[in-house]
Amino acid sequence: MVVSRQARPIAQLARSLGRCALSTLRAPSEPVLQSKGNRKVWTSPYLCMNNEFCRRSLSSGAAATATADEPTEKTENTAPFVATPERKYEFFQNVELLSNGVAIIRFDCLGKSVNTISFALAEESKKLWSEEIENNESAKAVVFASAKPGTFIAGADIFDIKKTENKQDLIPIIEDGLKFFQHIRSKGIPLVAAIDGPALGGGLEWALWCDYRVCTDSPKTKMGLPEVKLGLLPGFGGTQNLHPLVGLQNAMDMMLTGKDIRPAKAKKMGLVDLVVAPASLESVAVDSALALADKTLTPKRKPKSFFNRLLEDNSLGRTVIWDQINKMIMKNTNGKYPAPFKIIDCVKYGLQNPNGDAKYKHEREHFASLAASTESEALIGIFDGMTAMKKHGFPADTAQKVNNVAVIGAGLMGAGIAQVTAEKGLQVLLKDRNNEAVGRGQSYMQDNWNKKVTRKRMTQHQYNLSTSNVTPVVDDNPVADKHMGKADLVIEAVFEDLDLKRKIVAQVEHTTSDECIFATNTSAIPIASIAEGAQRPENIIGMHYFSPVPAMLLLEIIPHEGTSDSTIATAFEVGTKQGKTCIVVKDVPGFYVNRCFGPYLVETAALLRDGVKPEQLDKAIKNFGMPVGPISLADDVGIDVISHVAEFLSNADLGVRMHGGDVSLMSKMVDNGLLGKKSGQGFYKYKGKKKVINPEVETLMRSFQGEDLGLSEEEIQNRLVSRFVNEAAKCLEDEIIANPVVGDVGLVFGTGFAPFRGGPFRYLDQVGVSNYVSMMNGFVDKYGEQFEPCQLLKDYAVSNKKFHN
């Protein structure tokens, strides 16, 4: 009991690994098909890296939210830096040596909005120290600060790692950097880090080499070691230098989840020594440095509790910690991500070998091996894709300014959309047919915000602001039209019924300005069908959110033939402001994510027919790396919903690709009231957190089952995943998506496609397109034409091309 109470961080530290929220799939009440001609495909410069920072975690495979080191890439056109007396360094301002002997070294990467640690910055650091500090007897202490307000160091430059072809070459580079830190400490003068804004990855590691850390209470200030999200580990001593400050459990929690630590918690756990107002940061840091130099100040390290000493400071207690951590990681990742285990190994090695530099050598060797792994390459690829998709590719003035958003429909989807919109400071009108419906939507938002406040993910002030940004109104309220008239963007989130959506379009056009944009949150109805008969069809677009909206990162933006550039750009910018990763996809049945899901559902039915047991199917797909198997997914989403989606796409334009399995099993289950988890029973029966195979479904399945083929787990995985992957490639072939990066990001964040494999296209690159096509051709001979590889895959197989360079 003592151990479990004191070891709560252990139970939390790996929870985000392998977690992926489920997408709620919805189908229209009636299939609506429309023939489509060739159309313009809206593209973004998705393959170009930029300096936008990714906010959500990749350790879960779905992001989220969270942060990671920022990638930067220098173009060949960048003019070389020329030193002048006014600006001697490219990555630092000129050193300011105060009369009291404190030298202020301010990071300032020229031409960038944030500071990142690149190979070039590391080299210049040595030059600066040698010229300004090393032999300067006047320098009594050093403060490391940033010349950029609101940003300390956002992390390491991922491009440097990517461009290093032989990852073993990283070992001497990291060693050189570590020796620099050891060298600056050898001068024997106090080193103080003055942190305002993000200090992430290498930025925090730099601060950990200092004697004292002062941070601001700014909302922008956050500290963390998010390398695990990119399949890496802290390489500049982070695995060794963090736990002496914050304790073993807290350190493992930080490194294995990559979570951000905010100022108040950082002070409480001992990560920083002082928290001050931004305006006071440098002066307090200077005073602290001077006091350290004069020995009137000694850093106070937070003493451990008796229970934490019992756990962390002896081998028996640490054995308990490692055992619990390993169990949690295996439970959440199925052992598919090597980085967490390498981090654990580095910390354990350092505890066993505390003296000398062997522990740092061990750390950098592990870093290099991870950098060379396919898992890291895949996670970095997803990160790059997310980062690039912060831009829509249109000129900066294309989008309209949006201050007021009206959300029509206060159900789970509408309330979720309203929540993420209000949280970002936009005014939201939440509209539904009666007070009860609107009230349920408000309760949903308030419950979510209360949970955030309780978990300290939102302040009471932020709660108050968010709630004040929402105005509820019912359809028959006399002032409803007046409120609607202020809307710059209307997002409709009502039932999947074409006539109802067209009716709402007409009502909105009657009450709003000519510039107001109408976005429909449909998951399958063609946007062109909704826009038929509209007065302003150029203002109509699809914005397909995934449920639960506050948790799911992905947003599909679907223009129809007549949608204007301004409408697309505006929808994209609003989605990005809401915290979503936006992908622009073609207006076809199912769009991209749900379209890929159709053949996957059909093959699930085919595998059940061929003798694969539901629990066996779930296990096989989880072992492949998906967060949840197809049977559990169907129960979680709802058998009725899954049945509608499968039926809708079977009647759409996918042809033979929706053949091979009988999805009517699910409609039979619906007829029998077996709707999944929401009804207490579907494929599984649910009692609390426990579930067992439902005998009633086993009885139903007998009439659908054929010969038991005794399939191996590998064949189960390949049959199911190939249907998924082939449809993604077909979407690229048909220009439903702009490029492979869009396809990878879309399926990772829309369906939980194994993140460590990087999405369907990077997965094809890893296994070889030619090999995959050969496998699918074998399935054609064995099972039927539904496995026929699309032409794009055949072309890539012949030419031995890859989807990613």
N, C-alpha and C positions, 0 to 999 in steps of 0.2 A: 504493500500500500504506500509506503514511504517513497519507494522508487518511482511508482507510477505517478504520484502527485508531483514530485519534483522534476520528473522527466517529460513534462508535457511538450516541450519543444521537440522532443524526439518524434512524438506522434504527429507533429505538424510539418516537420522539415522536408519530407518528400512528397507531401500530399499533392502538390501541383504537378509533379512528374506524371505524365501519362493521362492527365485529366482532360477530357474534351467534352464540352457541352453538346447535347444532341440537337440536331436540327429537326424542327417540326415541319414535316412535309404536309402540304395541303393540296387538294385537287379541286377543280371547279365542279359545281353540282352537275353540269352537263359538259361533255367534251366539246371544245370549240376549236375547230381547225380552220386554217386559212392558207391558201397557196401563197408562197412568197417568191418574189423575183429576186434578182441580184440587188444588193443594196450596199451603201457605203459602210465600211467597218471602221468604227471610231477606235483609233489606237492611241496609246500613250507611250512615252519613251521608257517602257518598263525595263528594258535591258540596260539602261544608263543608271549608274549609282548616283545618289545625291546626298545632301547633308541633312536629310530629315531623320529624326530619331524615332525609332520604333517603340511604341509604348507598352505593348503587351508581351506576356511571356511566351517563349517558344518551348520551354521545358515541358509544357503540357501537351504540346502538339496542336494547340489551338489558340493559340494564342490566347496568348493574350497578352491582356495586357500587360505589362511589365516593360522592362527596359533591357537593353543590351548595348555593348560598345558600338559606337557609331562608325559606319564605313565611310571612307572618303577615297576619292580617286583623283589623281592629278592628271590633267590633260597635257598633251605634248605642246600645246600652245601657251602654257603658263610661262610668263617671262621669268627668267632667273632673278633671284633676289640679289640686290646690290646694296651692300652696307654703306651707311652714311653716319656721320657723327650723331645725327638726331635719331637714327634707327640702326643700331649696330647688329641686331639679331632678327632673324626671320620669324622665330617662334616665341620670342620674349621681347618685352619692352626693355629699354635700357635699365640696368640695375640702379635702384635708388638707395644710396647709402646715407642714412640719417646721421645727424650729428651725435646721437647717443650710441652709434655703433651698430645699429640694426640695419641689415641690408634687406630690401624688399625686392624679390624676384617675381615679376608678374608674367604669367603665361599669356601669350597673345598671338595665336596662329593667324598670320596675315591672310586676309581674303576669306576667312571662314567665320561662320556665326558662332561656332563652338571650338573649344580647344580639344584636340585629340593627340595622343602620344604616337607619333610615327617614328620610323627608323631615323628620319632626318632630324626630328626634334631631339631624339636621344643623343645623336652626335653633337648637335649644337649645345646641348646641356653640358657636355663635357668641356667644350670650348669656353662657354660662359663661366663655368665654375673655375676653370684654370685661370682665366683672364681677370675675373672680378673678385673672387673670394679666396681662393686657395692660399695665396701668398699675401693677402691683404690683412695686415695686423690690426687695422682699424675695425674690421668686421667682427663684432662680438657675438652676433646671432643672425639667423636668416629667417625671414618670413616668406613662404611661398603663397602667392595669391594669384588672382586672375584680373587682367585688365578688362575682361568682358563681363559686364554686369549680368548676374543671374546664371553664370556658368563657370564652374571650376575646371574640371577636365571630364569630358563625356566618356572617355575610355580610350582604348587602343584603336589604331587605324587598321581596320580589318583588311583593307586593300593590301597592306604590306604583307600580311599573312597569306592572302590569296595569291599574290604574285610570286611568292617564294615557291618555286617548283618543287624542289627537294626539301620537304619539311624538316629534315634533319639539319639543314642549314640554319634553322631557327635556334638551335641549341647554343651555338657560340654567340649569336646576337643577343639572346636573352641573358646569357652569362655576362656579356659585356655590360648590359644594363644593370644587372644586379651588382656587379663590381662597382659601378658608378655610385649606386646608393650606399654601398659599404664605404666607398672612398669619401663621400661627403660627410658621412658620420665620423670618419676617422679624424677629422679636423678638431673634433671635440667641442664644437660650439652648438648651442641649442638650435634646433630646426623646428619651425612652427608652420603648420598648414592652416591657412585662412580660407575656409570653404564657404562659398556662396553659390548656390545652384548645384547641379549634378556633380558628384564625385563618384564616378562609376568605373568598375573594372580597374584598368591601370591607373586611373585617377585616384581611386581610393588606395590602391597599393602604394602610390607615391606618398600619400598622406600617412600611411601606416609606418613608413620609414622615418617619419618625423617624431620628435619627442613630445609634441603637444599639438592638439587639434582644436581649432575654434571654428564653429560653423554658425550660420545665420538661421534665424527662425523663419526665413522666407518660405512660402509654399513651394518654390522651385527647388529648394535644397533637399537633396536625397542622396544617400550613400548606399553602395551595394557592390557586390561582386557577381555580375550576371553572366559570367562566361559559360556556365553550364547550359544556358539557353542556346548557345551556339555550339554545343558539343565540346567545349573546351574547359580549361580550369585556370584559375589565377596563376600566372607564370612568373611574376616578379616578387615572389616571396609571400604571396597572400595566404597560401595554405599553411604557412608557418607563423606569420606575424599577426594574424587576426585572433586566433583563440587565446593567446596570452592576455589580450585586452578585454575580450567580451565573454570569455568562457567557452568551453568546448561545445556545449549544446547550441548556444547562440551562433557560434561560428559555423557549425555544420548546417544549421538552419539557413543562414545567409548564403552559404556557398552552394548548397544542394538545391535550393529553390530559386536563387538569384533574386530574391525579393529586395525591394527598396526599403531602406531604413530612414525614417523621418527624424528631424532634429531632436524632438523631445525623447523619443525612444533611444536615439543614439546616445544622448547624454545619460539616460537611465542605465543603459547596458554597458557604458564605459567606452563606447566607440569614439566619442569626442569628449573633450574636457570642459568646454564652455559653449553655451548657445547665446548669441547676442543678436541685436537688431542689425540689419544690413548696413545701416549708416555708421555703425560703431565697429564693424568687423576689423578693418585694418588697424585702427588705433588700439583696440583691445589685443589684437594679435601682436602688435609691436610691444605694448606694455608687458604682455606675457613673456615674449622672447627676452626682453630686457631683464625681467624678474628672474627668469630661468638662468640667464647668464650671471646675474648677481647672486644667485643661489638664495634669493628671498622667496622663491616659488619652487615647490616640488610637485610634480604631477602625482595626483592621488588616484590610485587604481582601486576600483570597486572591490571590496572583499567578497569572497564567495560565501554563500550560506553553508551551514554544516552539511546539508544534504547534497549540495552541488560538489563540495569537497569530497564527499563520500563517493560520488559518482565519477567525478572527472579526474581526481588526483591520485587514483590508484588503479592498478591494472585490472582488478576484479570489477570495479565499477565501470571502467571503460569497456570491458567485455560486454556488459549489459547494454551500454549505449550502442556499440557497434552491431550487436545482435538485433536490436530494435530497428536501427537505421536500415540495415540490410533487408530485413523483413518488409519494411515499409516500401523501400525502393523496388524490390522484386514484385510486390503486390501492385504497385502503380505503374511500373514500366515493363514488367515481364523480362527484365534483364536486357532490354534492347538498346539501352543508352549506356555507352561505356564511361562517359564523363563522371557521373556520380561515384562510380566505383574507384576511378582513378583519384578523385579528390579524397575519398576516404583513405585510400592507400598512402597518399602523400602525407596526410595528417598523422596517420599511424606511424609511418616511417620516421617523421620528425620527432614524435614523442619517444620513439625507441632510440633515436640517434640525435639527441638535442644539441650536441656540441659540433662545431665545425661546419663546413659547407656542404657536406654530403646530402643533407636534406634538401638544399636548394638545387643541387645537381639532379637529384631524384625527381624533383618537381618539374624542372624544365625538360627533362627527358620524357616525362609523361605528357607534358604539353605538346611536344613535337609529335609524339605518336598519335595523340588525339587530333592534332591539326591535319594529319595525313589520313584520317579515317573517313570513310564514306558518310558516316553519321554526321560528322561536323560539316562536311561539304554540303550535305543536304540541308541542315539547319541554317547554315549561313546563306544558302540559296534562297530559302524561304524568307529569311530576314531581309535580304537584298530586295526580293520581290515586294515585300510589305513596304519597305522604305521607298522604293521607286513609285509605288502606287499612291503616294501622297500627292502626286501631281497628275492633272488630267490631260495635259498636253496642249491645251488651247491657250491663246494669249491671255495675259493676266486680267484684262478688262472684259473678258467674255462673259463671266458669270455675273448674275444680278446680286445685289446685296440683299440678304435675308435677315430680317429682325424678328418677324412674326410668322409662326408656323401654326397652322390649324391641323389638328389630327381628328379625322372623322372615324369614329369607332373606338370605344373605350374598353374593348376586350383585352386579352393578354397581349396580343400583338400591338394594338393601338396604345395601350397604357405603357408598354415597354418603349415604344417609339417616343411617346411624350416624355417619359422619364429621361432617356438619354439626350433628348433635345433640351429640356429644361435645365439639366445639370450643366450644360455648356453655355448657359446665360441667355438663350433665346426665349422670347415670349411664346407661350404655347396655349392655344385654345383647344381644349379637349371636349369634343362634341359627340353626343350619342342621343338615342331616341327618348330616354327618360332618365329621371334622377337616379333610379336604382342602378342602371347601366353605368352612368357616369361615376356614381359613388363607388362601385366596384373597381373601376379604373383608378380612382384616386386612392383607394385603400391599398391597391397593389403597389402603387408608387411609394406611398408613405411607409408601407411595411418594408419595402426594399431599402428605403432611405434610413429607416430606424435601425435596420440590421447593420447598415454601413456605419452609422454613428456608434452603435454598440461595439462594433469591431474596430473602431477608430480609423475607419477608411474615409470618414467624412466628419467635418466639424459641425457643431450645432449651428454655427453661422452659415455654413454652406447648405445645411438642411433647410434653414429658414429661407435662404435665397432661392433654392430650387422649388420649394413649395409655393413661394410667392410668384414664381414665373408661370404657374399653371392657372388658367382660368377655365373652370368647368361651365358648360352650357348645354341645354337640352334643345332638341329640334324645334319644339313649339314655343320656346322663349321669345318674346317680342324683340329682344335685343340681339338674338342670335345672328341675324343678317348683318347688323351693324358691326359686330365683332368679326364676322367672316370677311367683311369688306376691308379689314386691315391686313389680311393675310398676304404675305409675299409668296408663301408656299403652302399648298394644301396636300397632306398625305392621307390618303384614304386607306383604311384598314378594316373593311367590312367583309361579310361573307363572300365566298368565291362564286358570285352569281353575276353573269355578264349584264343582264338587264338592270340589276340594282346598281352596278358600277356606272353604267351609262346614264342612269337617272341622276346619280350623284354628280357626275360631270356636268350635266345640264344645270343643276341647281347651283353648283359652284361657279360656273361661268356667269350665271345671272347675278350673283352677289359680290363677285370679286372684280378687281381691276383687270384690264387687258393684259397686264404684265404678269399676273399671278400664275404660278406654275402648279400643275396638278400632277401629283405622283400617286400611282396606285401600288399598293403592297400586295400584288398578286404573285402567286408562286407558279402559275402555269398559263393563265388566260393570255392570249396574244395581246400585246399593248395596242396594236393596230385595230383590233376589234373593239377595244374599249374607246379608242379615239374616233371611231366611225360616227359621223354626224355631229361631231363637236364643232363649236364655233372657232375654237383656237387649238386645232390639233397639234400645232407646233409647240405648244406649252405642255403637252401630255407626255409622260414618261413613266416607266416602271421603276420602282425602288423595292426590291425583294429582300426584306429582312429575314433573319433566321431566328428561331425561337430557342431559348428565351432571349429577347432582344438585348437586355442589358449585358448578357454574358457572351453572346456570339459576336465575333469580330467581323464576319463577312457581310458585305452588302452588294448584291447584284444590281447594277444600273442598266436598264433595258430601254433604249430608245427605239421607236418605230421609224419607218421610212421618213416620215415628215417631221420628226422631232428636231428642233433647232439646236445649233451648237450652244447657244446661251442656256437653254434648258438643261442640256447634258452637263455642262460645266457647273451650273448652279447646283444640280442634284449631287454632283460629285463633291463639291466643296461642303455642302451641308452634311453629307454622309461622313466625310473626313472629320469635320468639326464634331460630329457625334461620337467620334472615336472608332469609326469603322474603316476596314480596309476595303476599298471599293474596286470592283472589277466591272468593266463595261462589256456587256454580252449582247448577242444578236437576239432579235425578237422571234423566237421559235418556241414550239411547245416544250415546256419544261425548262426553257432557257439553258443554262449550263449545268448547274449542280444537280437539279432534280432530273434532268435529261440523262445524265450519267448514272443516276441511281436506278433508273427503270430496268435496264438489263440485269443489274445486280439483284434486284428483287425477283425477276423471273428465274435467274439461275439459282437463287435460294430455294424456290419451289422445286426446281429440277433436281437439286441435290437431295431434298427431302424425299422426292420420288425414288431416287436411286439408292435409298437405304441409309442415308446419313441421318443420324439422330440429331434432334435440335440442339442438345447440349454439346454434342460433338462438333457441330457446325460453328457454334459460338466459340468454342475453345480453339478451333483451327484458325479462325479469323483473328482472334485476340493474339494468338501466337504469331500471326503474320505481322502484327503491330497495330491493328486497329484498336481504338479505345473500347469498343463494344462489338459483340458479334451481331449478325443480322437478325437472329431470333429475338435476342434481348432488345435490339433496336426497335423491332416491330412492336413489341410489347410496350416499350417506353413511349414511343411516338403515338401509338394507337393503331390497332389492327384495322379499324374502319378507315383511318387516314391512309395507311399503307395500301389498303385494298383499292381505294379511290385513285391513288397515284398510279398504281400498276395498271388499273383499268383505263385510266385516261391516256397514259403513254402507249398502251397497247393499241389504242384507236388513233394514235397520232401518226407521225410520218417516219417512225423508226423502222418500219417494215420487219424484215426477218430478224433484226437485232432484238426484238421483243418476243421472239419465239423460244421454244425449248423447255418451258415449264408451265404448269397450270396454276395460275394465281387465284383461281376460283376457290381454292382451299380457304383463303382468307375471307372471301365473301360468305362462305359457309360458317366460318367462325363468327362473323358479324351477326349472321342470322340467329346464331345460338347465344348471342349476348356476350361472347368472349372477345372483349375489346382491348385486352391487355391490362397493364398495371392499373389504369384508371377504373376498371370494373372489378379489380381484384383477381382476375384470371384472364389469361390469353394462352400463349404457348406454355407459359408457366402459371402456377397458382401461387399467390402471394399471401403471406401471413407475416406482417411486420416487415423486417428486413430479410426474411428467409423466403426462398422460392424453390419450388420443385416442379418437375414436368407435370403438366396437366393431363390426367388420364383421359379426360373428355376429348382433348385434342388428339391424343394417341389413337383413340377410337376413330375420330374423323379422318385421320391421316391414312388409315388402312385402305380406304377406298381410292386413295390417290397414289399409293405406293406400288412400285413395280418390283423388279428383281433387285435384291441387295447386291450392289456391285463391289462391296467391300473396299471402298476407296481409301487410299492413304491420305494422311493429313496434307501432304504436299499437293496431291491432285485436287483435293477439296479447295485448297487455297488458290491454286492456279486457275481452276475453272471459274471460281467466283471473281477473283481479282482481275482476270483477263477480260471479263465482260465489262467491268468498270473502266479499265485502262483503254480498251479498244474504243469505247464510246467517247472517252476524253480525246483520243487521237482523231476520231471522226469529227468531233466538234472543232478541232483545230483545222482539219481538212476543209470543213464547210464554212470556215471563218466565223463561227459562232463566238469564238474567243480570238483575241488578237495574236497571242503568242504562247509558247510553252510556260512562261513564267506565270501568266494569268491562270493557265490551267492548273499548275501546281498549287498556287496559293488558294485558288477557288476550292479545290477538293480537300486540301489539308484543313482549311478553316470552315468549310461548309459541311464536310462529312467526317472529318477526323482521319482522313487517309494517312496512314503511318508517317508521322512527321520525320522520323529518322531515315526514311527512304526518300524524303524530299518532294513527294507528290508523284503523280503518275508518269510524268515525262522524265524526271530525273531518275526515277526507278527504272524506266526503260533504258536509259543510258547506262545504268549500273549493270543490268543483266545482259544488255546487248539487244538491240532491236531485232537483229537477224535471228538470234536465239529465241526471242519471244515469238516472232512470226512462225518459226519452225514448230514451236510448241503448239501454237494456236492451229496451225495447219493439221497437226496430229489430232487435235480435238475435233476439227471439222470431219476428218475421216471416221472418228470414233463416235461423235455425238451429234453432228449435224452442222448445217450451214450458218447457224446463229453464231458460230465461233469464227467465221470468215474474217480475217484481219482487214481493216479498212485500207484503201489504196495508199494512203500516206505512210502507213506502217510498212507496206510492201515496198514502196519506193525507198524509204530509209534503209530497209534491210538490204536491198540490192546495192545501194551506194555506200553502205556502211557509215551512214551519217549519224550524228548525235543531235539531240534536241537542244542541249546546252553546250557551249564551248568550254 
